[in-house]
């Protein structure tokens, strides 16, 4: 059986270090917003080449709190519009709604799955205040074009980087404010839920430190209507163990992706686009086929586990009834055709060979 993602195997090399961290945290007796959180915030900010990292409970909270902070700062008003890709996981759109803002959906590029900058301007109104970019499946969106549009219209760019830890923009890390998730299956995954905001905005960072902790920076003194969304001390400790290996593990993912792209040769399968730069870290390797069910069943027969990211487009979800009457044909096509192949830093050469062989031998 080739698992889609063997999290146990990924975490196995870290088990002794995890046990040592667990003992250290327990012996220290400080379990919330302690030294491990501070250390991870410093480490991850440095890794992202940014000034600030604010640890929060999960990636969804990271996005929501960014927008709540911008509202508190007066840069955005409740009811304002946020441009967001139609092709994304629903959490991206829910975060906008949770912040009392209005999502405005824009189609993606079919080749990259990320938002199409050429379609953004036509959706901008006098209520538009931000573009929420999603670096989907580990690939950065067209940040050059998006940042240029944002500059022209004086819009705030926020990046949903929940799947793109370590991706490079022109050999550098992005300078936009970013929301990260450290859900266990991510390229940098915790052993539970965890997230962070990374930013160079001093004012935004200062406010976020308060908002994540009931709107307080001094215990029992509350300056804002905040929430309880704090990066857990133990999860931060585990992330501190894993962070130094992130680039090496990303490189393994990219090596596997390169083999898939160069060696899978089947006219019934559309491979993802990659220019072989650092702008993709392959959290997922997502192919397209009009016969997805048939391919998935075929691979399952040979013990190759696959997943669908994602089977239902956000605007078709029951939870977003207000969007159900909208039609996004490219997004709908993507959601009807995508299939994610196994890719992880613990796949063996034999497993990779087998996946490629079976992909090439599949016939309709």
N, C-alpha and C positions, 0 to 999 in steps of 0.2 A: 504494500500500500504506500503510495506516494501522497503524503498529506499535503493539503493546500498550504498549511503553515503549521509547523511543529514547534509550538511555543515552548513546550517542555525541553526540547532539544536545544533551542536557542538559548534558554536560560541556564541550562545545565552547567556550562563552564563557569558561571558566576555564583554557583550555590554556596561555596565556602565563603566567598566575600559577602554574600547576602547574610549568611549566618553571623558573620562577624559584625556586620552593620546592625543587625537586629539586636545582638547583645549590647553593642555600644549605645544604641538608642535607649534600650531598656535600663541599662545601668546609669545612663545620664539622667533619666527621670524627667526629660523635657520632650513632650510628644507633639506639641503644636507650635509651628513657626519658630523652630529652634535653629541650631547651628547647621544642621544638614540642609534645611531649606535655604538658608542664607548662602551656604557654600554652592548649592546647585544653581541658585539664581545668579551668582557671580560667574560660575563656570559656563552656564549656558548662554549668558549675555556675551561673554568673551568669545565663545564658540560662534555665535551669530554675528560677531563684530558689531555689537550694539551696546548702548549705554546701560540699558535696564532690562531685567527679566523679573516679572512678577508672577510667582507661582500661585496657581489657583486649582480648584477642585477637578476640573476637566476642560476639554477643549471647547465645549459648548458654552460654559461659563466665561471662558476667555473672550470669545466673540461678543457675547451679550454685554459683559462688563466694559469692553472697549466702547461700545456705543452708548451705554449708560453714562460713562465718564465724559464722552464728548457732549452729551446732553447737559450734564452737570456743569461743564465748562462753558456752555452757551454757544458752542460751535455747530451744534445740531439741535433742532427743536423736535419735540414729540410730533409725530405725524409727517415728518419729512420723509423723502424717498431715498432708497438705497438701491443702486444698480447691482444686480447679482446674477450669476449664470443660472440659466434654467436647468442645466445639466450639472447636478451636484447632489450630495447627500442632503436629506431634508433638514438636518441640523443647522446647516448654514442659513437657510431661510427662516427657520424657527427662531434663531438668535435675533434676527432683525425684528420679528414680530414681538418677541419677548421684551425688546427694548422700546416698544411702542413706536416703531418706525414702519414704513411701508416698503415691502420688497417689490422691485420692478425687474422682471425676468428678461434676460437676453440670451439668445441662442449661442451655442458654442461653435467652434470650428470642428467639422467632422473628423479631421485628421488628428487633432491634438486633444479633443474632448474639452478643451478649456474655452473660456468666453471669447467670442469674436469681437475684437476691438472695433471693427468696421461697422458694427451694429449698435454700438453704445450711444453715439451722439444723437441718434434719432429718438432715443428714449429719455433724453435729458430734458427736464422741465425746470421751472423756477423753484420747484420743491425738492429737486435732486441735490443732495449734499455729500454723497459718498458713493464710491465704487467698492464693493466687497468682492475681491478677486479670490478664486479658488484654485489652488495649485493641485489639481486633481490627479490622483493615482501616483503622485510623486513628481509630476512635471510642472515646472513653472509656467504660468500664463505669459502672454506677450507683454511683459512689464514695460518695455520701452514705449510701446504705443499707448498703453493704458495710462502710464504716468504723464505722457504728453497731453492726453485728453483731459486728465484731471487738472493739470496745470492751466490749460486753456479755460476751463470752466470753474476753476477754484474749488475743486472737489477733494475730499479726503479719501485716500486710498488705504484700505485695510486688506490684509491678506489672510485668508484661511489657509494656513500652512500645516494643517493637521496631518497631512500625508507627505509632506515634502521636507522633513528634517535633513538639513545638509545640502540641499540643492543650491547651486550657485547661479547668480545672475551676472553674466559677463565676468566670470571668475571671481566674483565677490558676492557676499551675502546681501540680500535685499535691505534697503534702508527704510522701507515702509513699516508701519506697525503691523505685527503679525500675531496671530493666535495659533498656538500649538496644542495638540493633544498627545498625551503619552499613554493612551489606551494600550493594553498589553500587546496587541497585534501590530502596533506601529513600528516603524524602523527604529525608533528609540522608545521602547515600551516599558512601562512600570509593571508592577505585579498587582495592579488595581487601577482605579481611575486617577488621572492626574492631568494637569494642563498648565499652560503659562502664556503670558503676554510678553512679547519682546518689542521694545520701542526705544527710539532715541529722543522722544518727547518728554522732557523733564516734568512738565506740568501734568501731563497725562499719567506718567508713572506714579507720581506722588499721590494723585487721586486714587489710582487703582489699588495702591497699598492699603488705603482706607476702605474703599468699597468692598474689597474681598473679605473684610473683617468687621462687618456690621457698621461700616462707615466710620471706623475708629482707628486711630494710630496710637492713642494713649488709652490704656484700659479704663473702661467705664466712662469715657468721654467720647461722645459720638457727634461728629460734625455733618454726616450725610446719611441718607437712607441707603444703607448698604445691605450686603447679603453675607451669608456664611459660605465662603468658597475659598478654602485655604488649602494649598498644597500640603499633603500629609507629610510629616517629618520622616516617617519610615519609607514612603514612596520616593521622597527626595534622596534619601540615602541610597536606595537601590539605583536610582537614575545616575547618581554620582559614580557608582561602580561601572555602569554601562557606557556612559558618555564618551570616555576616551577611545572606545572601539567603534564608534558610530561611523566614522569615515571608512574604516576598513570593511565594515559589514556592508555599507552602501556600495563600495567598490565591487564586492562579491555579487551583489544584486545586479549591478551594471554589467558585469562580465557575463552573467547568465542571460540577461536581456540581449546582449550583443550576440550571443550564440543563437538564441531564439530568432532574432531578426535576420541573421545571416544564413541560418541553416534550415529554418522551417520554410518549406516551399510547397504550397498547396493552393491552387487557384480558388478553392472554396473558402479560404481564410484571408481576412484582411488584418495585417499586422499593424501595431501602433506606430506612429511617427516618432522618430528620435533623430536629432542631428548629431548625436554622439558627443555633445558638449556636457558640461556639468549641470545643465538645467533640469536633469531628470535623475531621481534616485530610486525609481521603480519600487515604490511601496507595493504597487500592483503591476502585473503585466497583463494588459487587457486587449484581447483580440476581438474581432467582429466576424460574425457569420449569420447569414439568413437562416441557417439550419442549426441554431444554437442547441435546441433540445436534443437533436440527433447527435451532435458532436459531444455534448456533455454525457449522454448515455453511453456513447461509444468509449469515451475515455474512462468512464466509471467501470466498464467491463474489464478494463486492464488495470484497475486499481489506482487510477490517477484522479485525485480529488480536485474539483474545480468549484468556483463560486461565481455568483452573478453580482456585479457592482454597477448598477443596482437594477432590480427587476421592475420597479415602478417609479416613473418620473415624479418629482415633487408636486407638480401642478395637477397630477392625477390622483394624489393621495386624498383619502377621505378627510384627513385632518385639515386640509387646506381647501375647503369647499369654495372659498372665494376665488380660487384660481382654476377650478375644475372646468370652466367653460373656455379656457384659453387653449390655443393650439400652437405647439412648438414642434414642427415636424422633424427637425434634425435631432432634437433632444429625444423625441419619442422613438426615432429610428435607433439611436444609440442604446436606449434602454431595452429595446426589443432584440438587439443583436449582440451585446457585449458578453464576453465570458472571460473570467480571470484564470490564468494558468498558475500552477505552483511556482513560486519564486521566493527564495529566502537564503540567508547566509549559511544555512546548514544543509542545503541540498548537495548530494553527492554527484560526482561526474556521471556515474551510472544512471542516476535518476534523471539528470538533465538529458542524457543521451536517449533514454527511454521515452521521455515526453516528446522530444523532437521526432523520434522514429514513428511514434504513433500519430502524431499530428500530420506527418507526411504521408502516412499510409491510409489515412481516412479518406473514404470515397463516398459520395452521395449515392 
